[in-house]
Every structure is written in C-alpha cells, then in structure tokens.
Amino acid sequence: MTTFYQLLDVTTGNLITEFDSEDEAIEALSGVQADDGDEPLLDYALFRFQDGRPTLVAKEHELVVHVASAQRRRHNQITAIQS
C-alpha cells in the first residue's frame, strides 16, 4: 500500500510539492504559516494518495484549521511525553 501527500495550488491546479507523510506536510505548512501567516494556506489543497487514489485532506480555510489542529495535537503529545 503506497501512501503519499500532494500540496496543490487551488487557483492554478499546479502541484506545489509532494510529501511522504502527513507529518512532513504539516511541518512544511507550519513553516509557511510561521513565516507568512494564514494567507498563503488559503490557496492550497492537501491530498492524500493511497494506492493511486486521491482523497482531499483539506483545502483553503479548512487547511488552516487542519494545520492548527495538527500543531495542537503535536504539542499535546510532546507535553505528555515530557510529563
């Protein structure tokens, strides 16, 4: 079972980049968000491809929320480990 993630520009439909895991995608998107705020994420859509079949993970405003949720989960996991 092959799984990977693609980040697309929703205005042009162009592929921006590809990731081996959702964690890698979230890390990259978090970096964009830290540098430039939420605005750039509003032009993106994140897709998961599993066995050649695409599934939308989140796009535009939902992607901003998805990244924030993933960041909170990661923070909570790190806090739990440190406790």
mmCIF file as gemmi writes it, N, C-alpha and C atoms, coordinates in Angstrom:
data_model
loop_
_atom_site.group_PDB
_atom_site.id
_atom_site.type_symbol
_atom_site.label_atom_id
_atom_site.label_alt_id
_atom_site.label_comp_id
_atom_site.label_asym_id
_atom_site.label_entity_id
_atom_site.label_seq_id
_atom_site.pdbx_PDB_ins_code
_atom_site.Cartn_x
_atom_site.Cartn_y
_atom_site.Cartn_z
_atom_site.occupancy
_atom_site.B_iso_or_equiv
_atom_site.pdbx_formal_charge
_atom_site.auth_seq_id
_atom_site.auth_asym_id
_atom_site.pdbx_PDB_model_num
ATOM 1 N N . MET Axp A 1 ? 0.839 -1.172 0 1 0 ? 1 A 1
ATOM 2 C CA . MET Axp A 1 ? 0 0 0 1 0 ? 1 A 1
ATOM 3 C C . MET Axp A 1 ? 0.889 1.243 0 1 0 ? 1 A 1
ATOM 4 N N . THR Axp A 2 ? 0.85 2.032 -1.063 1 0 ? 2 A 1
ATOM 5 C CA . THR Axp A 2 ? 1.648 3.235 -1.188 1 0 ? 2 A 1
ATOM 6 C C . THR Axp A 2 ? 0.8 4.444 -0.835 1 0 ? 2 A 1
ATOM 7 N N . THR Axp A 3 ? 1.314 5.252 0.11 1 0 ? 3 A 1
ATOM 8 C CA . THR Axp A 3 ? 0.621 6.464 0.517 1 0 ? 3 A 1
ATOM 9 C C . THR Axp A 3 ? 1.597 7.632 0.444 1 0 ? 3 A 1
ATOM 10 N N . PHE Axp A 4 ? 1.14 8.735 -0.144 1 0 ? 4 A 1
ATOM 11 C CA . PHE Axp A 4 ? 1.912 9.969 -0.169 1 0 ? 4 A 1
ATOM 12 C C . PHE Axp A 4 ? 0.935 11.133 -0.214 1 0 ? 4 A 1
ATOM 13 N N . TYR Axp A 5 ? 1.453 12.334 -0.049 1 0 ? 5 A 1
ATOM 14 C CA . TYR Axp A 5 ? 0.622 13.535 0.025 1 0 ? 5 A 1
ATOM 15 C C . TYR Axp A 5 ? 1.099 14.546 -1.007 1 0 ? 5 A 1
ATOM 16 N N . GLN Axp A 6 ? 0.145 15.264 -1.592 1 0 ? 6 A 1
ATOM 17 C CA . GLN Axp A 6 ? 0.478 16.321 -2.537 1 0 ? 6 A 1
ATOM 18 C C . GLN Axp A 6 ? -0.196 17.612 -2.115 1 0 ? 6 A 1
ATOM 19 N N . LEU Axp A 7 ? 0.562 18.683 -2.255 1 0 ? 7 A 1
ATOM 20 C CA . LEU Axp A 7 ? 0.041 20.016 -1.994 1 0 ? 7 A 1
ATOM 21 C C . LEU Axp A 7 ? -0.165 20.7 -3.335 1 0 ? 7 A 1
ATOM 22 N N . LEU Axp A 8 ? -1.394 21.132 -3.587 1 0 ? 8 A 1
ATOM 23 C CA . LEU Axp A 8 ? -1.742 21.766 -4.855 1 0 ? 8 A 1
ATOM 24 C C . LEU Axp A 8 ? -2.148 23.21 -4.638 1 0 ? 8 A 1
ATOM 25 N N . ASP Axp A 9 ? -1.892 24.033 -5.633 1 0 ? 9 A 1
ATOM 26 C CA . ASP Axp A 9 ? -2.392 25.405 -5.669 1 0 ? 9 A 1
ATOM 27 C C . ASP Axp A 9 ? -3.807 25.326 -6.242 1 0 ? 9 A 1
ATOM 28 N N . VAL Axp A 10 ? -4.806 25.695 -5.463 1 0 ? 10 A 1
ATOM 29 C CA . VAL Axp A 10 ? -6.19 25.542 -5.921 1 0 ? 10 A 1
ATOM 30 C C . VAL Axp A 10 ? -6.57 26.54 -7.01 1 0 ? 10 A 1
ATOM 31 N N . THR Axp A 11 ? -5.853 27.658 -7.111 1 0 ? 11 A 1
ATOM 32 C CA . THR Axp A 11 ? -6.199 28.64 -8.137 1 0 ? 11 A 1
ATOM 33 C C . THR Axp A 11 ? -5.684 28.215 -9.517 1 0 ? 11 A 1
ATOM 34 N N . THR Axp A 12 ? -4.538 27.513 -9.546 1 0 ? 12 A 1
ATOM 35 C CA . THR Axp A 12 ? -3.966 27.112 -10.834 1 0 ? 12 A 1
ATOM 36 C C . THR Axp A 12 ? -4.074 25.615 -11.089 1 0 ? 12 A 1
ATOM 37 N N . GLY Axp A 13 ? -4.258 24.84 -10.015 1 0 ? 13 A 1
ATOM 38 C CA . GLY Axp A 13 ? -4.27 23.387 -10.144 1 0 ? 13 A 1
ATOM 39 C C . GLY Axp A 13 ? -2.877 22.786 -10.225 1 0 ? 13 A 1
ATOM 40 N N . ASN Axp A 14 ? -1.859 23.618 -10.068 1 0 ? 14 A 1
ATOM 41 C CA . ASN Axp A 14 ? -0.478 23.146 -10.168 1 0 ? 14 A 1
ATOM 42 C C . ASN Axp A 14 ? -0.024 22.447 -8.89 1 0 ? 14 A 1
ATOM 43 N N . LEU Axp A 15 ? 0.787 21.426 -9.074 1 0 ? 15 A 1
ATOM 44 C CA . LEU Axp A 15 ? 1.407 20.737 -7.96 1 0 ? 15 A 1
ATOM 45 C C . LEU Axp A 15 ? 2.482 21.638 -7.377 1 0 ? 15 A 1
ATOM 46 N N . ILE Axp A 16 ? 2.432 21.834 -6.052 1 0 ? 16 A 1
ATOM 47 C CA . ILE Axp A 16 ? 3.453 22.63 -5.373 1 0 ? 16 A 1
ATOM 48 C C . ILE Axp A 16 ? 4.58 21.726 -4.922 1 0 ? 16 A 1
ATOM 49 N N . THR Axp A 17 ? 4.224 20.659 -4.214 1 0 ? 17 A 1
ATOM 50 C CA . THR Axp A 17 ? 5.227 19.711 -3.739 1 0 ? 17 A 1
ATOM 51 C C . THR Axp A 17 ? 4.551 18.434 -3.277 1 0 ? 17 A 1
ATOM 52 N N . GLU Axp A 18 ? 5.368 17.435 -3.006 1 0 ? 18 A 1
ATOM 53 C CA . GLU Axp A 18 ? 4.879 16.123 -2.583 1 0 ? 18 A 1
ATOM 54 C C . GLU Axp A 18 ? 5.592 15.73 -1.294 1 0 ? 18 A 1
ATOM 55 N N . PHE Axp A 19 ? 4.877 15.008 -0.421 1 0 ? 19 A 1
ATOM 56 C CA . PHE Axp A 19 ? 5.411 14.589 0.873 1 0 ? 19 A 1
ATOM 57 C C . PHE Axp A 19 ? 5.197 13.092 1.053 1 0 ? 19 A 1
ATOM 58 N N . ASP Axp A 20 ? 6.105 12.48 1.793 1 0 ? 20 A 1
ATOM 59 C CA . ASP Axp A 20 ? 5.974 11.054 2.103 1 0 ? 20 A 1
ATOM 60 C C . ASP Axp A 20 ? 4.956 10.787 3.199 1 0 ? 20 A 1
ATOM 61 N N . SER Axp A 21 ? 4.711 11.805 4.053 1 0 ? 21 A 1
ATOM 62 C CA . SER Axp A 21 ? 3.775 11.622 5.165 1 0 ? 21 A 1
ATOM 63 C C . SER Axp A 21 ? 3.013 12.909 5.434 1 0 ? 21 A 1
ATOM 64 N N . GLU Axp A 22 ? 1.905 12.768 6.141 1 0 ? 22 A 1
ATOM 65 C CA . GLU Axp A 22 ? 1.138 13.952 6.514 1 0 ? 22 A 1
ATOM 66 C C . GLU Axp A 22 ? 1.92 14.805 7.496 1 0 ? 22 A 1
ATOM 67 N N . ASP Axp A 23 ? 2.697 14.169 8.374 1 0 ? 23 A 1
ATOM 68 C CA . ASP Axp A 23 ? 3.519 14.926 9.321 1 0 ? 23 A 1
ATOM 69 C C . ASP Axp A 23 ? 4.491 15.854 8.591 1 0 ? 23 A 1
ATOM 70 N N . GLU Axp A 24 ? 5.102 15.356 7.512 1 0 ? 24 A 1
ATOM 71 C CA . GLU Axp A 24 ? 6.002 16.2 6.72 1 0 ? 24 A 1
ATOM 72 C C . GLU Axp A 24 ? 5.247 17.375 6.109 1 0 ? 24 A 1
ATOM 73 N N . ALA Axp A 25 ? 4.054 17.125 5.615 1 0 ? 25 A 1
ATOM 74 C CA . ALA Axp A 25 ? 3.242 18.185 5.019 1 0 ? 25 A 1
ATOM 75 C C . ALA Axp A 25 ? 2.879 19.231 6.069 1 0 ? 25 A 1
ATOM 76 N N . ILE Axp A 26 ? 2.457 18.768 7.243 1 0 ? 26 A 1
ATOM 77 C CA . ILE Axp A 26 ? 2.08 19.695 8.322 1 0 ? 26 A 1
ATOM 78 C C . ILE Axp A 26 ? 3.278 20.525 8.747 1 0 ? 26 A 1
ATOM 79 N N . GLU Axp A 27 ? 4.44 19.9 8.841 1 0 ? 27 A 1
ATOM 80 C CA . GLU Axp A 27 ? 5.649 20.626 9.229 1 0 ? 27 A 1
ATOM 81 C C . GLU Axp A 27 ? 5.962 21.729 8.209 1 0 ? 27 A 1
ATOM 82 N N . ALA Axp A 28 ? 5.883 21.402 6.928 1 0 ? 28 A 1
ATOM 83 C CA . ALA Axp A 28 ? 6.15 22.391 5.881 1 0 ? 28 A 1
ATOM 84 C C . ALA Axp A 28 ? 5.114 23.511 5.906 1 0 ? 28 A 1
ATOM 85 N N . LEU Axp A 29 ? 3.846 23.153 6.043 1 0 ? 29 A 1
ATOM 86 C CA . LEU Axp A 29 ? 2.786 24.153 6.074 1 0 ? 29 A 1
ATOM 87 C C . LEU Axp A 29 ? 2.884 25.024 7.323 1 0 ? 29 A 1
ATOM 88 N N . SER Axp A 30 ? 3.313 24.439 8.42 1 0 ? 30 A 1
ATOM 89 C CA . SER Axp A 30 ? 3.516 25.208 9.653 1 0 ? 30 A 1
ATOM 90 C C . SER Axp A 30 ? 4.62 26.235 9.46 1 0 ? 30 A 1
ATOM 91 N N . GLY Axp A 31 ? 5.66 25.861 8.72 1 0 ? 31 A 1
ATOM 92 C CA . GLY Axp A 31 ? 6.739 26.793 8.415 1 0 ? 31 A 1
ATOM 93 C C . GLY Axp A 31 ? 6.266 27.955 7.558 1 0 ? 31 A 1
ATOM 94 N N . VAL Axp A 32 ? 5.458 27.653 6.551 1 0 ? 32 A 1
ATOM 95 C CA . VAL Axp A 32 ? 4.882 28.707 5.708 1 0 ? 32 A 1
ATOM 96 C C . VAL Axp A 32 ? 4.03 29.628 6.556 1 0 ? 32 A 1
ATOM 97 N N . GLN Axp A 33 ? 3.216 29.033 7.418 1 0 ? 33 A 1
ATOM 98 C CA . GLN Axp A 33 ? 2.32 29.802 8.279 1 0 ? 33 A 1
ATOM 99 C C . GLN Axp A 33 ? 3.117 30.682 9.246 1 0 ? 33 A 1
ATOM 100 N N . ALA Axp A 34 ? 4.197 30.153 9.803 1 0 ? 34 A 1
ATOM 101 C CA . ALA Axp A 34 ? 5.028 30.927 10.729 1 0 ? 34 A 1
ATOM 102 C C . ALA Axp A 34 ? 5.681 32.117 10.02 1 0 ? 34 A 1
ATOM 103 N N . ASP Axp A 35 ? 6.074 31.912 8.765 1 0 ? 35 A 1
ATOM 104 C CA . ASP Axp A 35 ? 6.746 32.977 8.013 1 0 ? 35 A 1
ATOM 105 C C . ASP Axp A 35 ? 5.777 34.008 7.449 1 0 ? 35 A 1
ATOM 106 N N . ASP Axp A 36 ? 4.631 33.542 6.945 1 0 ? 36 A 1
ATOM 107 C CA . ASP Axp A 36 ? 3.757 34.419 6.167 1 0 ? 36 A 1
ATOM 108 C C . ASP Axp A 36 ? 2.308 34.484 6.647 1 0 ? 36 A 1
ATOM 109 N N . GLY Axp A 37 ? 1.976 33.813 7.741 1 0 ? 37 A 1
ATOM 110 C CA . GLY Axp A 37 ? 0.604 33.829 8.25 1 0 ? 37 A 1
ATOM 111 C C . GLY Axp A 37 ? -0.285 32.824 7.517 1 0 ? 37 A 1
ATOM 112 N N . ASP Axp A 38 ? -1.582 32.945 7.737 1 0 ? 38 A 1
ATOM 113 C CA . ASP Axp A 38 ? -2.555 32.008 7.161 1 0 ? 38 A 1
ATOM 114 C C . ASP Axp A 38 ? -2.816 32.239 5.671 1 0 ? 38 A 1
ATOM 115 N N . GLU Axp A 39 ? -2.595 33.443 5.197 1 0 ? 39 A 1
ATOM 116 C CA . GLU Axp A 39 ? -2.993 33.83 3.833 1 0 ? 39 A 1
ATOM 117 C C . GLU Axp A 39 ? -2.504 32.862 2.751 1 0 ? 39 A 1
ATOM 118 N N . PRO Axp A 40 ? -1.23 32.455 2.733 1 0 ? 40 A 1
ATOM 119 C CA . PRO Axp A 40 ? -0.801 31.54 1.67 1 0 ? 40 A 1
ATOM 120 C C . PRO Axp A 40 ? -1.531 30.197 1.705 1 0 ? 40 A 1
ATOM 121 N N . LEU Axp A 41 ? -1.897 29.716 2.898 1 0 ? 41 A 1
ATOM 122 C CA . LEU Axp A 41 ? -2.566 28.419 3.011 1 0 ? 41 A 1
ATOM 123 C C . LEU Axp A 41 ? -3.948 28.437 2.371 1 0 ? 41 A 1
ATOM 124 N N . LEU Axp A 42 ? -4.527 29.62 2.239 1 0 ? 42 A 1
ATOM 125 C CA . LEU Axp A 42 ? -5.867 29.73 1.656 1 0 ? 42 A 1
ATOM 126 C C . LEU Axp A 42 ? -5.877 29.381 0.168 1 0 ? 42 A 1
ATOM 127 N N . ASP Axp A 43 ? -4.711 29.335 -0.449 1 0 ? 43 A 1
ATOM 128 C CA . ASP Axp A 43 ? -4.595 28.98 -1.87 1 0 ? 43 A 1
ATOM 129 C C . ASP Axp A 43 ? -4.231 27.522 -2.09 1 0 ? 43 A 1
ATOM 130 N N . TYR Axp A 44 ? -4.131 26.735 -1.012 1 0 ? 44 A 1
ATOM 131 C CA . TYR Axp A 44 ? -3.635 25.369 -1.099 1 0 ? 44 A 1
ATOM 132 C C . TYR Axp A 44 ? -4.711 24.325 -0.826 1 0 ? 44 A 1
ATOM 133 N N . ALA Axp A 45 ? -4.461 23.139 -1.355 1 0 ? 45 A 1
ATOM 134 C CA . ALA Axp A 45 ? -5.257 21.945 -1.04 1 0 ? 45 A 1
ATOM 135 C C . ALA Axp A 45 ? -4.271 20.805 -0.803 1 0 ? 45 A 1
ATOM 136 N N . LEU Axp A 46 ? -4.51 20.037 0.248 1 0 ? 46 A 1
ATOM 137 C CA . LEU Axp A 46 ? -3.668 18.899 0.569 1 0 ? 46 A 1
ATOM 138 C C . LEU Axp A 46 ? -4.446 17.62 0.266 1 0 ? 46 A 1
ATOM 139 N N . PHE Axp A 47 ? -3.844 16.759 -0.555 1 0 ? 47 A 1
ATOM 140 C CA . PHE Axp A 47 ? -4.448 15.488 -0.931 1 0 ? 47 A 1
ATOM 141 C C . PHE Axp A 47 ? -3.596 14.331 -0.435 1 0 ? 47 A 1
ATOM 142 N N . ARG Axp A 48 ? -4.27 13.265 -0.013 1 0 ? 48 A 1
ATOM 143 C CA . ARG Axp A 48 ? -3.6 12.013 0.318 1 0 ? 48 A 1
ATOM 144 C C . ARG Axp A 48 ? -3.86 11.058 -0.836 1 0 ? 48 A 1
ATOM 145 N N . PHE Axp A 49 ? -2.803 10.436 -1.329 1 0 ? 49 A 1
ATOM 146 C CA . PHE Axp A 49 ? -2.916 9.427 -2.368 1 0 ? 49 A 1
ATOM 147 C C . PHE Axp A 49 ? -2.593 8.084 -1.741 1 0 ? 49 A 1
ATOM 148 N N . GLN Axp A 50 ? -3.536 7.178 -1.826 1 0 ? 50 A 1
ATOM 149 C CA . GLN Axp A 50 ? -3.326 5.822 -1.315 1 0 ? 50 A 1
ATOM 150 C C . GLN Axp A 50 ? -3.668 4.86 -2.435 1 0 ? 50 A 1
ATOM 151 N N . ASP Axp A 51 ? -2.679 4.069 -2.823 1 0 ? 51 A 1
ATOM 152 C CA . ASP Axp A 51 ? -2.829 3.14 -3.942 1 0 ? 51 A 1
ATOM 153 C C . ASP Axp A 51 ? -3.346 3.846 -5.194 1 0 ? 51 A 1
ATOM 154 N N . GLY Axp A 52 ? -2.827 5.058 -5.431 1 0 ? 52 A 1
ATOM 155 C CA . GLY Axp A 52 ? -3.179 5.806 -6.629 1 0 ? 52 A 1
ATOM 156 C C . GLY Axp A 52 ? -4.487 6.564 -6.568 1 0 ? 52 A 1
ATOM 157 N N . ARG Axp A 53 ? -5.187 6.467 -5.463 1 0 ? 53 A 1
ATOM 158 C CA . ARG Axp A 53 ? -6.491 7.141 -5.337 1 0 ? 53 A 1
ATOM 159 C C . ARG Axp A 53 ? -6.355 8.381 -4.462 1 0 ? 53 A 1
ATOM 160 N N . PRO Axp A 54 ? -6.724 9.547 -5.009 1 0 ? 54 A 1
ATOM 161 C CA . PRO Axp A 54 ? -6.623 10.772 -4.215 1 0 ? 54 A 1
ATOM 162 C C . PRO Axp A 54 ? -7.824 10.972 -3.294 1 0 ? 54 A 1
ATOM 163 N N . THR Axp A 55 ? -7.535 11.502 -2.117 1 0 ? 55 A 1
ATOM 164 C CA . THR Axp A 55 ? -8.562 11.9 -1.162 1 0 ? 55 A 1
ATOM 165 C C . THR Axp A 55 ? -8.191 13.281 -0.646 1 0 ? 55 A 1
ATOM 166 N N . LEU Axp A 56 ? -9.131 14.197 -0.674 1 0 ? 56 A 1
ATOM 167 C CA . LEU Axp A 56 ? -8.884 15.537 -0.158 1 0 ? 56 A 1
ATOM 168 C C . LEU Axp A 56 ? -8.76 15.48 1.358 1 0 ? 56 A 1
ATOM 169 N N . VAL Axp A 57 ? -7.639 15.956 1.888 1 0 ? 57 A 1
ATOM 170 C CA . VAL Axp A 57 ? -7.46 16.069 3.334 1 0 ? 57 A 1
ATOM 171 C C . VAL Axp A 57 ? -8.102 17.363 3.796 1 0 ? 57 A 1
ATOM 172 N N . ALA Axp A 58 ? -7.731 18.473 3.165 1 0 ? 58 A 1
ATOM 173 C CA . ALA Axp A 58 ? -8.3 19.783 3.5 1 0 ? 58 A 1
ATOM 174 C C . ALA Axp A 58 ? -7.855 20.793 2.449 1 0 ? 58 A 1
ATOM 175 N N . LYS Axp A 59 ? -8.64 21.851 2.296 1 0 ? 59 A 1
ATOM 176 C CA . LYS Axp A 59 ? -8.248 22.923 1.379 1 0 ? 59 A 1
ATOM 177 C C . LYS Axp A 59 ? -8.697 24.263 1.947 1 0 ? 59 A 1
ATOM 178 N N . GLU Axp A 60 ? -8.016 25.289 1.523 1 0 ? 60 A 1
ATOM 179 C CA . GLU Axp A 60 ? -8.337 26.671 1.844 1 0 ? 60 A 1
ATOM 180 C C . GLU Axp A 60 ? -8.511 26.865 3.352 1 0 ? 60 A 1
ATOM 181 N N . HIS Axp A 61 ? -9.64 27.389 3.793 1 0 ? 61 A 1
ATOM 182 C CA . HIS Axp A 61 ? -9.848 27.657 5.229 1 0 ? 61 A 1
ATOM 183 C C . HIS Axp A 61 ? -9.766 26.375 6.057 1 0 ? 61 A 1
ATOM 184 N N . GLU Axp A 62 ? -10.267 25.278 5.524 1 0 ? 62 A 1
ATOM 185 C CA . GLU Axp A 62 ? -10.21 24.005 6.245 1 0 ? 62 A 1
ATOM 186 C C . GLU Axp A 62 ? -8.761 23.553 6.452 1 0 ? 62 A 1
ATOM 187 N N . LEU Axp A 63 ? -7.883 23.904 5.517 1 0 ? 63 A 1
ATOM 188 C CA . LEU Axp A 63 ? -6.469 23.554 5.648 1 0 ? 63 A 1
ATOM 189 C C . LEU Axp A 63 ? -5.83 24.337 6.794 1 0 ? 63 A 1
ATOM 190 N N . VAL Axp A 64 ? -6.188 25.593 6.935 1 0 ? 64 A 1
ATOM 191 C CA . VAL Axp A 64 ? -5.683 26.402 8.055 1 0 ? 64 A 1
ATOM 192 C C . VAL Axp A 64 ? -6.093 25.752 9.374 1 0 ? 64 A 1
ATOM 193 N N . VAL Axp A 65 ? -7.346 25.341 9.482 1 0 ? 65 A 1
ATOM 194 C CA . VAL Axp A 65 ? -7.852 24.691 10.697 1 0 ? 65 A 1
ATOM 195 C C . VAL Axp A 65 ? -7.158 23.348 10.903 1 0 ? 65 A 1
ATOM 196 N N . HIS Axp A 66 ? -6.973 22.594 9.833 1 0 ? 66 A 1
ATOM 197 C CA . HIS Axp A 66 ? -6.334 21.281 9.915 1 0 ? 66 A 1
ATOM 198 C C . HIS Axp A 66 ? -4.893 21.404 10.424 1 0 ? 66 A 1
ATOM 199 N N . VAL Axp A 67 ? -4.158 22.374 9.906 1 0 ? 67 A 1
ATOM 200 C CA . VAL Axp A 67 ? -2.778 22.588 10.347 1 0 ? 67 A 1
ATOM 201 C C . VAL Axp A 67 ? -2.754 22.991 11.817 1 0 ? 67 A 1
ATOM 202 N N . ALA Axp A 68 ? -3.644 23.877 12.23 1 0 ? 68 A 1
ATOM 203 C CA . ALA Axp A 68 ? -3.702 24.3 13.634 1 0 ? 68 A 1
ATOM 204 C C . ALA Axp A 68 ? -4.027 23.123 14.549 1 0 ? 68 A 1
ATOM 205 N N . SER Axp A 69 ? -4.948 22.278 14.135 1 0 ? 69 A 1
ATOM 206 C CA . SER Axp A 69 ? -5.311 21.096 14.935 1 0 ? 69 A 1
ATOM 207 C C . SER Axp A 69 ? -4.134 20.134 15.051 1 0 ? 69 A 1
ATOM 208 N N . ALA Axp A 70 ? -3.425 19.929 13.955 1 0 ? 70 A 1
ATOM 209 C CA . ALA Axp A 70 ? -2.264 19.043 13.972 1 0 ? 70 A 1
ATOM 210 C C . ALA Axp A 70 ? -1.166 19.604 14.873 1 0 ? 70 A 1
ATOM 211 N N . GLN Axp A 71 ? -0.986 20.91 14.851 1 0 ? 71 A 1
ATOM 212 C CA . GLN Axp A 71 ? 0.005 21.546 15.721 1 0 ? 71 A 1
ATOM 213 C C . GLN Axp A 71 ? -0.364 21.355 17.194 1 0 ? 71 A 1
ATOM 214 N N . ARG Axp A 72 ? -1.648 21.51 17.523 1 0 ? 72 A 1
ATOM 215 C CA . ARG Axp A 72 ? -2.1 21.308 18.916 1 0 ? 72 A 1
ATOM 216 C C . ARG Axp A 72 ? -1.898 19.863 19.346 1 0 ? 72 A 1
ATOM 217 N N . ARG Axp A 73 ? -2.235 18.914 18.47 1 0 ? 73 A 1
ATOM 218 C CA . ARG Axp A 73 ? -2.04 17.501 18.802 1 0 ? 73 A 1
ATOM 219 C C . ARG Axp A 73 ? -0.561 17.204 19.053 1 0 ? 73 A 1
ATOM 220 N N . ARG Axp A 74 ? 0.288 17.722 18.196 1 0 ? 74 A 1
ATOM 221 C CA . ARG Axp A 74 ? 1.731 17.501 18.343 1 0 ? 74 A 1
ATOM 222 C C . ARG Axp A 74 ? 2.232 18.118 19.651 1 0 ? 74 A 1
ATOM 223 N N . HIS Axp A 75 ? 1.775 19.325 19.949 1 0 ? 75 A 1
ATOM 224 C CA . HIS Axp A 75 ? 2.169 19.992 21.197 1 0 ? 75 A 1
ATOM 225 C C . HIS Axp A 75 ? 1.71 19.185 22.41 1 0 ? 75 A 1
ATOM 226 N N . ASN Axp A 76 ? 0.471 18.685 22.369 1 0 ? 76 A 1
ATOM 227 C CA . ASN Axp A 76 ? -0.056 17.887 23.482 1 0 ? 76 A 1
ATOM 228 C C . ASN Axp A 76 ? 0.722 16.582 23.647 1 0 ? 76 A 1
ATOM 229 N N . GLN Axp A 77 ? 1.117 15.962 22.554 1 0 ? 77 A 1
ATOM 230 C CA . GLN Axp A 77 ? 1.898 14.725 22.625 1 0 ? 77 A 1
ATOM 231 C C . GLN Axp A 77 ? 3.267 14.992 23.244 1 0 ? 77 A 1
ATOM 232 N N . ILE Axp A 78 ? 3.898 16.07 22.827 1 0 ? 78 A 1
ATOM 233 C CA . ILE Axp A 78 ? 5.219 16.408 23.374 1 0 ? 78 A 1
ATOM 234 C C . ILE Axp A 78 ? 5.103 16.734 24.856 1 0 ? 78 A 1
ATOM 235 N N . THR Axp A 79 ? 4.078 17.464 25.231 1 0 ? 79 A 1
ATOM 236 C CA . THR Axp A 79 ? 3.865 17.805 26.647 1 0 ? 79 A 1
ATOM 237 C C . THR Axp A 79 ? 3.63 16.561 27.473 1 0 ? 79 A 1
ATOM 238 N N . ALA Axp A 80 ? 2.856 15.617 26.947 1 0 ? 80 A 1
ATOM 239 C CA . ALA Axp A 80 ? 2.576 14.367 27.667 1 0 ? 80 A 1
ATOM 240 C C . ALA Axp A 80 ? 3.852 13.547 27.853 1 0 ? 80 A 1
ATOM 241 N N . ILE Axp A 81 ? 4.698 13.53 26.851 1 0 ? 81 A 1
ATOM 242 C CA . ILE Axp A 81 ? 5.949 12.774 26.929 1 0 ? 81 A 1
ATOM 243 C C . ILE Axp A 81 ? 6.883 13.403 27.959 1 0 ? 81 A 1
ATOM 244 N N . GLN Axp A 82 ? 6.913 14.71 28.024 1 0 ? 82 A 1
ATOM 245 C CA . GLN Axp A 82 ? 7.797 15.41 28.946 1 0 ? 82 A 1
ATOM 246 C C . GLN Axp A 82 ? 7.318 15.343 30.391 1 0 ? 82 A 1
ATOM 247 N N . SER Axp A 83 ? 6.057 15.02 30.585 1 0 ? 83 A 1
ATOM 248 C CA . SER Axp A 83 ? 5.496 14.987 31.943 1 0 ? 83 A 1
ATOM 249 C C . SER Axp A 83 ? 5.857 13.722 32.68 1 0 ? 83 A 1
